Amino acid sequence: MAAELDRKSLTIAVDAMSGDKGFAEAIEGCSLAIEQGLQARLLLVGREDDLQSATSHKNLAGHPVDIVHADGIVAMDEKPARALRRCRDSSMWAAINSVKQGQTAGVVSCGNTGALMAMARLQLRMIEGVHRPAVSALWPTVNGHAVVLDVGANVEVDAEQLVEFAIMGEAYFRALTGKDRPAVGLLNVGEEDLKGNTLIRNAATILREADPEMNFIGFVEGNDISGGGIDVVVTDGFTGNIALKTAEGTARMIGAWVKEALTANLMAKAGAALMMPSLKSLRTKMDPSSVNGAPLLGLGGLVVKSHGGAEANGIASALLRTESLAAHPFLDEIASTLTKVRERAESVQVEDETSSVAAE
Amino acid sequence: MAAELDRKSLTIAVDAMSGDKGFAEAIEGCSLAIEQGLQARLLLVGREDDLQSATSHKNLAGHPVDIVHADGIVAMDEKPARALRRCRDSSMWAAINSVKQGQTAGVVSCGNTGALMAMARLQLRMIEGVHRPAVSALWPTVNGHAVVLDVGANVEVDAEQLVEFAIMGEAYFRALTGKDRPAVGLLNVGEEDLKGNTLIRNAATILREADPEMNFIGFVEGNDISGGGIDVVVTDGFTGNIALKTAEGTARMIGAWVKEALTANLMAKAGAALMMPSLKSLRTKMDPSSVNGAPLLGLGGLVVKSHGGAEANGIASALLRTESLAAHPFLDEIASTLTKVRERAESVQVEDETSSVAAE
């Protein structure tokens, strides 16, 4: 594996105008990231008048920061096709362009996902042979995090795309954690080889036979995602999106129940006061901002999507993740593994007929 | 709507031998259900020698209880097709047969789901026009419960099946809660009409145009399931199974974190002691046994599947739910609504081409 790059030699672009919270939050996020150890140079992209204040901001004042002016802002509800035509003067377009020009090693944006994906595809192209970018989620588990993909970009997929997701997710997890052979599983309705539909069984066959270097553990179920035994969970964008939002809804509901229990009466409040430190660590574990920032995988450059409503701490997480990824040759790894697996997959026998086997 | 039946006039069959915990747990579950208000007569099906003890058991002694002997037991890992051929002497077969013969109004089994479904289809047949039974889950929400279906029986579905699930789920929820017009939603990757795939958009069109009596609210997302605004969430068995298990995994992980916070140190333990009553109510909310017991919907008779590992309190929940459902004419409601909607659906225009629109 190639060595990591020196982080100080990198520049990260920040689309500072997109997102629900505006440029002030983006600047605050940059400041927080520096406080938390970010070493890369920053390129803030947006309205010069708004961003000038950043240069005198506490942590940014002593850090290498450049500003590139861009007048336009892509609205959060802009249609991707329209954004492509009408928003070439936007901070989003210019920030992605800095990656294309080799001026920056990656970009973070809190903007409209569809527009970001469309602009990134047009400017950075896809890695050869990848159909469409995949969106991944960093998913809390009992002992760390798993990467789950796709979580929304690809509603209908074929077996080859699931194989692509597996390869991209594996490289992404390796870049994030340094783990050499992450455990990769295919999300299904049962663990037995016969479960699920033809699509998913064919993807399993291809991964098993054409990518022997991968630590592919076969089918996994919904409850395994947070179980801690799998590093990369592969699924189509329909199922992945619903699983992710279902988990978020469940966490929110239980969080509300816990809060209710902690504040139900005076005794409970007194009890909660005593447990303050351990509750704080619970709150940290349940805080979604720590997992904010996911690369759009499959693009020919590094584009990290931050949640539209992310606050400074979420933006800081996304920036630090982007810096780690930019320092790692994971995009090259993806391209070379894809080529290798695709060649070998040509001789793999898969099922022709479509058939399905139920969960029970 | 037809009036409910007098519960004392009903008999419920209990497949007392299937399930991981054996007949003693089933008897304990019956006892607990009687303590909690069950009025129906019970028909315990299984080995007479084992079940005789039930007649002298505390709550069962004063309750109308019959025993029907059946020698065989369907193993939890028995293949459905093999169970159909080889296990005609089993408690499961005999318990379902009591429904077929009109001797009981419904059956509860903790047994092997595949075998239960196969035996029930063969003996009770499907409601006219229903493809396959659907398995539903009772899902905790911020303000009660939602019904989610299918959660595993039908890995691949067509638009007509999603419409069936909606109609069956609506009638089931109405029978459970008395709510006249439950809110029904179709699980998708976004709320806009254009999201998702052709299958799901066609199901929405049919529901909107052919079932104007239904309170169909359109597309809902994963986080809406526990949000409290929807009563019936309709999805295919692949997505539903994964969503359900993902939610279970998330709840288990957060439960472990909460426990950790409550026992982290002496101060936390002292705090937890003070909050005991409110923690107890939290534990009740998170206890899966209260939602145990789901009817296999679409069959020509009432068959309620209890979790294989259910303990007495879970079995009691399933029994009480079966009694409520047996008292309610919901199977007739399903049949008549299906007929009506199917006639009207013939003139509904749906999309021919397949196409999909992503989440973002």
Interface residues (C-beta under 8 A of the other chain):
Chain A: N112 T113 G114 M117 V135 P140 T141 V142 V151 G152 A153 N154 V155 E156 L187 V189 G196 N197 E221 G222 N223 D224 I225 S226 G227 T235 G237 F238 T239 N241 I242 A243 L244 K245 T246 A247 E248 G249 T250 A251 R252 M253 I254 G255 A256 W257 V258 E260 A261 L262 A264 N265 M267 A268 A270 G271 A272 A273 L274 M275 P277 S278 L279 S281 L282 K285 M286 T354 S356 V357 A358 A359 E360
Chain B: N112 T113 G114 M117 V135 P140 T141 V142 V151 G152 A153 N154 V155 E156 L187 V189 G196 N197 E221 G222 N223 D224 I225 S226 G227 T235 G237 F238 T239 N241 I242 A243 L244 K245 T246 A247 E248 G249 T250 A251 R252 M253 I254 G255 A256 W257 V258 E260 A261 L262 A264 N265 M267 A268 A270 G271 A272 A273 L274 M275 P277 S278 L279 S281 L282 K285 M286 T354 S356 V357 A358 A359 E360
